């Protein structure tokens, strides 16, 4: 495990924030053109230092580095693209996989794709070779999303009905996606040493080799459905790639925390609105990454954000295995709110020192 500050903080801003603050464009080149990717990485590290260097973010004098995937925004389009989804890029938004509903028969016939020879991994793997040859190393990684998130793009709303009507079909499809995700993550980690910092930057604070599985959509199924069809897929994934962590941005983590414990996760995101104390009790050996609400961070007062931060930290009640983040903050988020959060964290740090 990496050496980390007590109660580490991570901030991630939406592309619209970066567009307005630093003039960065999130078109296809941001993700897939090496020169643009490297230049934007330098600019983003410099902006973070200029605005939030006192919080330990960014670099005072960032130098170009051979980055294969941005470590400052989330953009989980690679897995849907490999499965056949078209991707829509925008100047001020994350890449969006377009819905690509296929028939039950097509789902049943789907096989693991030859992903090394498909866009975008074909291009990214070649770029890794070029960057390795030029710099001697490669850094960064790719957001490999999650099995249920990716399945929904192709299955559509029938996915949730088929948890009950055709569970064998759902399980096979989730297994296939899980295998693809781990294949890609292992290949990236072998080259760069990380595979999920782009899912949540807190990974770098805890263990940069950690694989972090995005369970955004798990809040849309019942705990029973999770145990029956989703957990077995993750257990198979965890058997292949360790350390294993879980991104859970939903407000109901306490309902599946006991099931998550069976995965022995190194870190779990605690979505805003979840019962932090109940989660801490269910996952006593897991690093808890407490998530503030980006909506409240945008619209609330500094006093409200300070209260939110204190509520989360008191619920976790274990500073040695706790971090705090706010992810996907929009343009217009007041710096005063961010500093109010940081002041509370610093108070908790001092109290426990």
C-alpha positions, -999 to +999 in steps of 0.1 A: +000+000+000+013+035-009+023+060+018-007+083+020-017+114+040-041+109+068-076+115+055-065+121+019-087+144-003-093+141-040-112+164-063-124+156-098-140+183-121-165+178-149-153+185-185-175+217-184-154+230-155-122+223-174-136+238-206-144+271-188-114+272-165-086+261-188-101+261-223-096+223-227-117+206-254-129+171-247-132+160-283-119+127-295-084+141-296-084+146-259-085+108-254-069+094-285-044+119-298-010+115-280+002+151-285-031+166-273-033+142-244+001+151-231-004+188-235-037+187-217-022+167-189+004+193-184-022+221-184-045+203-160-017+196-134-007+233-136-043+246-131-049+223-102-017+235-085-025+272-091-060+268-076-056+240-051-020+235-045-025+242-008-047+211-008-019+190-023-033+189-058-014+194-091+022+203-097+040+237-096+061+230-127+045+200-146+066+185-173+053+164-203+049+127-195+039+098-217+003+096-206-020+070-223-052+080-205-061+112-186-059+109-148-080+139-141-114+131-157-136+100-159-145+088-194-157+052-194-162+047-231-136+020-240-156-011-230-189-001-247-169+008-278-152-026-279-186-042-276-199-023-306-213+010-293-208+043-311-193+070-290-203+107-290-176+132-280-183+168-270-162+198-262-175+201-227-188+167-217-176+132-210-177+108-240-212+092-242-217+056-255-249+058-276-276+032-268-272+002-290-300-022-281-296-057-296-320-086-296-320-115-272-307-137-299-278-113-306-270-112-268-270-150-267-246-152-297-222-125-285-187-137-280-156-120-264-143-096-290-108-095-304-103-063-285-066-059-292-076-054-329-106-031-324-109+006-319-099+022-296-077-003-280-059-011-312-048+025-315-041+029-278-019-002-277+001+011-306+005+045-289+018+028-258+045+012-279+054+045-294+054+063-260+075+035-245+100+038-273+103+076-269+101+080-231+111+046-218+078+043-198+041+049-200+017+063-173-020+067-169-048+042-175-084+039-189-118+039-172-130+003-177-164+011-164-185-018-149-204-049-161-239-037-154-232-002-167-219-016-200-246-043-203-274-016-201-261+001-233-268-031-253-296-047-234-318-016-227-345-017-200-352-053-206-320-061-187-337-056-154-367-076-163-345-105-175-329-106-141-361-125-133-373-137-167-340-149-183-313-150-156-291-174-175-289-150-204-281-120-181-254-140-162-237-151-194-237-115-208-223-101-175-197-128-174-185-119-209-183-082-201-165-089-168-139-110-187-134-082-212-130-056-185-104-076-166-085-084-199-082-047-207-074-037-172-046-063-168-031-053-202-030-016-192-016-022-158+011-044-172+023-014-192+017+015-168+015+001-133-021+013-128-055+005-143-082+025-124-069+059-113-091+073-140-121+057-123-114+074-090-082+093-083-083+081-047-069+048-061-035+065-064-036+075-027-044+039-015-028+015-040-021+026-076-023-011-088-058-015-076-086-024-100-117-004-093-150-017-106-177+008-114-210-003-098-230+029-106-260+008-118-261-016-089-284+008-071-310+000-098-313-037-088-323-053-055-298-067-031-312-102-038-306-097-076-271-084-069-262-115-048-278-139-074-263-126-106-239-098-101-218-108-072-207-141-088-194-122-118-174-099-095-160-128-076-147-143-108-132-109-117-116-105-083-100-140-087-082-126-117-072-091-106-062-079-072-063-056-053-100-052-060-121-021-052-157-010-059-170+024-070-205+027-056-219+062-062-255+052-052-272+064-020-278+028-008-244+013-002-255-001+032-280-024+014-252-043-004-222-037+019-224-071+034-224-087+000-195-065-010-176-078+020-174-112+003-152-096-023-128-084+005-124-051-013-094-029-006-115+003-011-151+011-016-167+044-027-194+054-002-220+072-023-235+104-009-267+096+010-255+061+021-255+052+058-218+057+065-218+041+100-236+010+087-212+007+058-182+011+082-196-017+104-201-040+074-167-033+059-144-030+089-112-037+069-119-017+038-107+018+030-138+040+027-137+068+001-165+091+013-182+110-015-196+145-011-225+155-034-213+176-064-248+191-066-246+202-030-211+214-036-223+235-065-255+249-048-248+249-011-231+274+012-197+269+028-214+262+061-235+235+046-205+218+029-186+219+062-216+202+079-218+176+052-181+169+056-183+166+093-213+143+090-194+119+067-162+118+088-180+113+121-200+084+105-168+067+093-150+071+126-118+056+114-094+082+100-067+057+092-089+040+066-109+069+053-106+094+025-129+121+012-137+132-024-160+151-045-163+139-081-176+155-112-180+190-099-195+214-124-184+248-137-195+274-112-187+253-081-175+278-055-139+275-044-151+286-009-171+254-007-140+233-015-119+251+010-146+247+036-145+210+031-107+210+033-108+230+066-130+203+082-107+175+070-077+194+084-094+197+118-101+159+119-064+153+109-051+174+138-076+158+162-063+124+154-026+132+153 
